[in-house]
Amino acid sequence: MGAAFSGRPGGVFPEEIARLSYPLHPGAVYPVRTEPFGVDAAVDGIEVLDLPAGRFHGYRIRIISELLDPDDQVVLWYGRCGELGSLIHLETIAMDVETGEMVRIISTETSWLSGLALTDPGRCRTRIE
């Protein structure tokens, strides 16, 4: 018999943000955060990503929140190797306080895995050679 496990039981702490909820599968929707505002994640599918670090299978996870406007988009990609990439596109209307002119502000940020070094590459089996 092995040594008894002395850590806390599994699961998230109260008020903890759950970026992933296993098992991941296309069609899954799970809460990321409930208070002080609701944020959910929807697994849209599995994609093959050609990244600077190589070619990987990744789950495409779309963030859903009452804080996002219809033109806003937050998408994350995760695979067995961890976070593979993200896309954040936000749009808003703002007023110049001096002129009173209304302007649309658009911000887009992307991030992609650029390198990967593993002590045990077999643990990251979804990398496509």
Secondary structure, 3 states (H helix, E strand, C coil): CCCCCCCCCCCCCCCCCCCCCCCCCCCCEEEEECCCCCEEEEEEEEEEEEECCEEEEEEEEEEEECCCCCCCEEEEEEECCEEEEEEEEEEEEEECCCCCCEEEEEEEEEEECCCCCCCCHHHCCCEEC
